[in-house]
Structure formats: C-alpha cells, structure tokens
C-alpha cells in the first residue's frame, strides 16, 4: 500500500490512527539513487519497517523498495548508514489525529562534534 495522492483524514485530536488506512497513516517515501548505490545491504539491515531489499544480478546488486511495502517510518537509518548517501527518506510520515507529525525541519545528516 502506498500513500500516493491520498488526502489526509480530518479526525478529532484524540483519535488513534488506523495504521492500514492510507488516509489516516500517510507513510514516508524513500528515494534511492541507483547510480550511487553499491549494493552493500546495510540499509536493508537497519530499516525497522523492512521496506528495502536487494535485487539485480549478483555482480551489480542494488537496493529497491519492496513492492508491497506498508510504511516507511521516516527514521532515516538508511541515510545515516549509507556511505554513498544513495538512500534517504525523502518525505516524513504523517498520522491523523493524536499522532500528528511535528514539523521540526528537513532531514539532515547527523551533527558532528
């Protein structure tokens, strides 16, 4: 299930989101740069939503989004672990009602001290 072209539901503030209703749970989107991806598989290992998989010939593996994915959590673990920065959660999730996403800014690489 994808959330493309789905309008967000308007619900009371104390409403709990129905996770498999695309109007109430608009999941994030993942962008993959296939030119940069080296097929290391690290992003597939760290993805808590389990939406990434490797595909292609053995000598040229690339990552892709599973066809039946049900929700990127916008954690950006894929971006943090990718050495070539080929994978990134490009849009945050947004849940209807009580769990509405806070708008705290765009995704960025972790700070360095």
C-alpha positions in Angstrom: 0.0 0.0 0.0 1.4 3.4 -0.9 0.1 6.8 0.1 0.4 8.5 -3.3 -2.2 11.1 -4.0 -4.2 10.4 -0.8 -5.7 13.2 1.1 -5.2 13.2 4.9 -8.2 12.4 7.0 -9.6 15.0 9.4 -10.3 13.4 12.8 -10.7 14.5 16.4 -7.4 15.2 18.2 -7.8 12.2 20.5 -8.4 9.8 17.6 -6.0 6.9 17.3 -4.8 6.4 13.7 -5.8 3.3 11.8 -2.4 2.1 10.6 -3.6 0.4 7.4 -5.9 3.2 6.3 -3.9 5.4 3.9 -6.0 8.5 4.7 -5.0 8.2 8.4 -1.4 7.0 8.1 0.5 8.7 5.4 3.8 7.0 5.4 7.1 8.5 4.3 8.8 8.0 1.0 12.2 6.7 0.2 14.4 8.0 -2.6 17.1 5.8 -4.0 20.0 6.9 -6.3 20.8 3.8 -8.2 23.9 5.3 -9.7 25.4 5.8 -6.2 24.1 2.6 -4.6 26.9 0.0 -4.3 24.6 -2.9 -3.0 26.3 -3.2 0.4 22.9 -4.2 2.0 23.5 -2.2 5.2 20.3 -0.1 4.6 18.2 -3.3 4.4 19.6 -4.5 7.7 18.9 -1.3 9.6 15.5 -0.5 8.2 13.0 -1.1 11.1 10.0 -1.0 8.7 11.7 -3.7 6.5 10.7 -2.0 3.2 14.1 -2.3 1.4 15.5 -5.2 -0.5 18.4 -6.0 -2.8 17.8 -7.0 -6.4 19.6 -7.5 -9.7 22.5 -9.6 -10.9 24.9 -10.9 -8.3 27.8 -8.7 -9.6 25.6 -5.5 -9.6 23.2 -5.6 -6.7 21.1 -2.5 -6.0 18.6 -1.6 -3.3 14.9 -1.0 -4.0 11.6 -0.6 -2.2 9.6 -3.8 -1.8 6.5 -3.8 -4.0 4.1 -4.4 -1.1 5.7 -2.1 1.5 3.3 -0.7 4.1 5.1 2.2 5.6 8.4 4.0 5.8 8.7 5.3 9.3 11.0 8.2 8.2 13.7 7.2 10.7 16.4 7.9 8.1 18.5 5.0 9.4 19.1 4.2 5.7 20.6 7.6 5.1 22.7 7.5 8.2 24.3 4.2 7.4 24.8 4.6 3.6 28.4 5.6 2.9 27.5 6.9 -0.5 24.3 8.6 0.7 22.3 6.8 -2.0 19.2 6.1 0.1 17.2 8.7 2.0 13.7 9.0 3.5 12.6 11.9 1.3 9.3 12.7 3.0 8.3 12.3 6.6 5.3 10.2 7.8 2.2 12.0 8.9 -0.6 10.4 11.1 -4.1 11.7 11.6 -5.3 12.8 15.0 -3.3 12.4 18.1 -0.1 11.1 16.4 0.3 14.0 14.0 3.9 14.6 12.9 5.8 17.6 14.4 7.2 19.8 11.7 10.7 20.2 13.0 12.6 20.7 9.8 14.1 18.8 6.9 16.1 15.7 7.2 19.8 16.3 7.6 23.0 14.2 8.2 23.7 13.8 11.9 25.7 16.5 13.6 29.4 16.2 14.1 31.1 17.3 17.3 
